Amino acid sequence: MTKEQAGKKLVPNWQVTATTIYCEAVKNEATIMVYRDWRTACAYHKRWGPVRREKRKGIGILLAWLGIVPEEKRTLASGCPGPEKCPQILEYRDRLYREEEELRGKAPVAS
């Protein structure tokens, strides 16, 4: 979405829309949301931050079972730019914006 498009203030007839995607940066599913004012958010990023969660392997499974370490190993996902710059979130937002423009173009104008 360009600054020109944002300036037009296209207001959809929904409050928020969301979808679940597989995020390669964190290697997990993430729910992404677009709000009525075209702000974006990522539920995974809000809950965990830019962290990759992985199941433990080998001896880590036993240590997790014993309660010595957590079941999941968490490492920093350096490829996660956050919800403001995430290409998958921006692509979803732009697709919704185009769909709303098409709906506005096809809708009959009341006089």
C-alpha positions, 0 to 999 in steps of 0.5 A: 500500500502506498502513501497515496492509498493510505491517504484515501482512507478507504474504510472497509465494512469489517473491524478486523480480519485475520488468517493463519500462515506458516512463517518461515522466520520462526518456523511455526504458524502465526496468525496475522491480523489487519484492522479497519484502519489498515494497521497490522499485527502478528499474534505470534510476535505479540506473544513470543516476540521474534523467537523460534520455538523448537522441540528438544531432541535427544537427551533434551527430551529426557531432561524436559520430562524430568522437569530440568529444562523446558520442553521447547528450546527458544532461539532468536529468529533473526529473520523476523522483521516484526509485524510492521515490515513483515513481507507476508503481513504486508502482502496480505494487507495489500491484497485486502486493500485491493479487494476492498477497492474492487468492491467499492468500484463494483458497488452501486452508488446511492444518490 
